Amino acid sequence: MALLDQNPSEDGPLSKLKARQIEEDAAYEQALGALDRLVSFPLPAETLKDLPAQLETLNRLWQASAIQASGLVNRRVAEALQPVVSRQEEWNANVVRLLNGFIAEESKTLHHLREMSAALIHYAQRLLPTVDARDRLASGYATLRSELILEAFDRRLESLDRRIDGLKGLMDRVEIVGAEVRAVRATLQSQRPSPQLAAAASEAAESSAYVAFENKFRRSDDALVARFGKYAIDFATRPKDSTVLDLGCGRGEFLQAIGRAGITGRGVESNASAVSACQAAGLDVSHGDLIQFLKSTPSGSIGGVFAAQVAEHLPPSVLQTLLVEAFRVLKSGGLLILETVNPRSVTGLLEVFNRDLTHEKPLHPETLSFLASAAGFAEARVEMLSPVEPLSQLRRLEGTSALPGPVIETFNENVDRLNGLLYGSLEYALHARR
């Protein structure tokens, strides 16, 4: 469909162009019709049916009859009239020749004028198609030129994309090296470190690569504040004046969130550089193994245990030990929250779980709930998190579709099932109460 054949807005420039096109087309058709009417004129021979016969009679009668004289008087009269008759015959002859020539030339002129008018009509009729053909040709050349420009532009973009990819790779490497340098600098506090300090510096340098990985793919600060702020509200229901443990606390965002809510928290982290960052922020964080950290905690002394994106890193036996130890250290009414990737979502499994090489196994929500119950937790529920944007999901058919209602209903039911499977929530949190 041509651009001007569409339905533009009433006040837009296309609407004005469309109105102008309609006016010009009407004026062209009117002028062509007037020209066509003027061409249809009759020749004299077509309207004056008796003209050929009259012309033939005139050609026959132009010459006067000879004067017949008898007697002396009549001969003298005839001799006297003879010059007049001769002059009249000459005049008649000239008039007849003039009429013959004029009528003949007029007929040829009018016939030629009719042919010229017909040719003019034909020219006018072909004018618009010729202009359209030239416009299409010009449009074709413009399209071809645009395609060539776009092709060259695409090649340029591909080259730029390759360069950008190279720069991104370089940026990742710089991030890793920077994290390694910061880790070593934070660990080496003296000019001549002890063997233990040197070993800690080496460990910090080795773990800095994963810190750089987390920096690249972590949530935004605002998203983390909102998520952990909600968890702080959940832990407000813990036993009064009790401490909350953060297992695998990373850079301490959760501890900061519950601290703002007036909740006391302690954390454990195996990444030395992350521990240094937490301690520099004034957080109570220990460097070590989370299972040993739990085992060193007295039974029934803790109000809450939290671990975000930790469970999927643990082998099954270690995860079971974590649940058993968490149940042991919690007071009655204490709360356990484990946040992890949702493997029931294909997008969550492919785009979130598979991205991290340190992930051990995906944990089905029902599996994690069962393990929590097996460890002794009497109340366990699952909360789905991080829904996929609707624009990224399969679209349902609208009720205005031309398809029958039952077909639309069945189609939309299938779309909903597929969206649940392909684009389900990317993460979930297990809430278990002791």
Residue pairs with C-beta under 8 A, 6 or more apart in sequence:
3 14
4 14
4 17
4 18
4 21
6 14
8 14
8 15
8 18
9 15
28 128
31 124
32 121
32 124
32 125
35 117
35 120
35 121
35 124
36 121
38 117
39 114
39 117
39 118
39 120
39 121
41 114
43 107
43 110
43 111
43 114
44 51
44 103
44 106
44 107
44 110
45 51
45 52
45 107
51 103
55 99
55 100
55 103
58 96
58 99
59 96
59 100
62 89
62 92
62 93
62 95
62 96
63 89
63 92
63 93
64 85
64 88
64 89
64 92
67 78
67 81
67 82
67 85
68 78
69 75
69 77
69 78
69 79
172 212
172 216
175 212
175 215
175 216
176 208
176 209
176 212
178 212
179 208
179 209
179 211
179 212
179 215
179 273
180 204
180 205
180 208
180 209
182 208
182 273
183 201
183 204
183 205
183 207
183 208
183 211
183 272
183 273
183 276
184 201
184 204
184 205
186 204
186 273
186 276
186 277
186 280
187 197
187 200
187 201
187 204
187 272
187 273
187 276
188 197
188 201
189 197
190 197
193 201
200 272
203 272
204 272
204 273
204 276
207 270
207 271
207 272
207 273
207 274
208 273
210 271
210 358
211 271
211 273
211 274
213 356
214 250
217 355
217 356
218 224
219 227
224 253
225 253
225 257
227 385
228 253
228 254
228 256
228 257
228 258
229 257
229 260
229 261
231 254
231 257
231 258
231 306
231 337
231 429
232 257
232 258
232 260
232 261
232 263
233 261
234 335
234 337
234 431
235 244
235 258
235 261
235 263
235 303
235 304
235 306
235 335
235 337
236 261
236 263
237 335
238 244
238 263
238 303
238 304
238 331
238 333
238 334
238 335
239 303
239 331
239 332
239 333
239 334
241 303
242 264
242 301
242 302
242 303
242 304
242 331
242 334
243 264
243 265
243 266
243 301
243 302
243 303
243 304
244 258
244 263
244 264
244 265
244 266
244 302
244 303
244 304
244 305
244 306
245 265
245 266
245 267
245 268
245 293
245 294
245 297
245 302
245 304
245 305
245 306
245 329
246 252
246 254
246 255
246 265
246 266
246 267
246 268
246 306
246 307
247 267
247 268
247 290
247 293
247 294
247 305
247 306
247 307
247 310
247 322
248 268
248 269
248 270
248 290
248 307
248 308
248 309
248 310
248 313
249 255
249 267
249 268
249 269
249 274
249 278
249 283
249 285
250 269
250 271
250 274
250 308
251 274
251 277
251 278
252 267
252 274
252 277
252 278
252 281
252 283
252 285
254 265
254 267
254 306
254 308
255 265
255 266
255 267
255 278
255 283
255 284
255 285
256 281
256 283
258 265
259 265
259 283
265 283
265 284
266 284
266 285
266 286
267 278
267 283
267 284
267 285
267 286
268 285
268 286
268 287
268 288
268 289
268 290
268 293
269 275
269 278
269 285
269 286
269 287
270 287
270 288
270 289
270 290
272 287
275 285
275 286
275 287
278 285
279 285
286 293
290 307
290 310
290 322
291 318
291 321
291 322
291 325
294 322
294 325
294 326
294 328
294 329
295 325
297 329
298 329
299 328
299 329
300 328
300 329
300 330
300 331
300 332
301 329
301 331
302 329
302 330
302 331
302 334
303 330
303 331
303 334
303 335
304 330
304 334
304 335
304 336
304 337
305 326
305 329
305 330
305 334
305 335
305 336
305 337
306 336
306 337
306 338
307 322
307 337
307 338
307 339
308 339
309 339
309 340
309 341
310 338
310 340
311 319
311 322
311 338
311 340
311 363
311 368
312 340
312 341
312 353
312 359
312 360
312 361
312 362
312 363
313 358
313 359
313 360
314 322
314 360
315 360
315 361
316 360
316 361
319 363
319 371
320 371
320 374
320 375
323 336
323 371
323 372
323 374
323 375
323 377
324 375
324 376
326 336
326 375
327 336
327 375
327 376
327 377
327 434
330 336
330 434
331 434
332 434
333 433
333 434
334 433
334 434
335 431
335 432
335 433
335 434
336 372
336 377
336 430
336 431
336 432
336 433
336 434
337 429
337 430
337 431
337 432
338 368
338 429
338 430
338 432
339 385
339 427
339 428
339 429
339 430
340 363
340 368
340 427
340 428
340 429
340 430
341 348
341 349
341 352
341 353
341 359
341 362
341 363
341 426
341 427
342 348
342 349
342 365
342 384
342 385
342 424
342 425
342 426
342 427
342 428
343 349
343 353
343 362
343 363
343 364
344 364
344 365
344 421
344 424
345 388
345 421
345 422
345 423
345 424
345 425
345 426
346 421
346 422
346 423
346 424
347 388
347 422
347 423
347 424
347 426
348 386
348 424
348 425
348 426
348 427
349 362
351 426
352 426
352 427
353 359
353 362
365 382
365 428
365 430
368 382
368 430
369 380
369 381
369 382
369 430
372 380
372 430
372 432
373 380
376 434
377 432
377 433
377 434
378 433
378 434
379 432
379 433
380 430
380 431
380 432
380 433
381 430
381 431
381 432
382 428
382 429
382 430
382 431
383 428
383 429
383 431
384 424
384 425
384 427
384 428
385 425
385 426
385 427
385 428
385 429
386 425
386 426
386 427
387 425
387 426
388 423
388 424
388 425
388 426
392 423
393 419
393 422
393 423
394 415
394 418
394 419
394 422
394 423
395 415
396 411
396 412
396 415
396 416
397 403
397 408
397 411
397 412
397 415
399 405
399 408
401 408
403 411
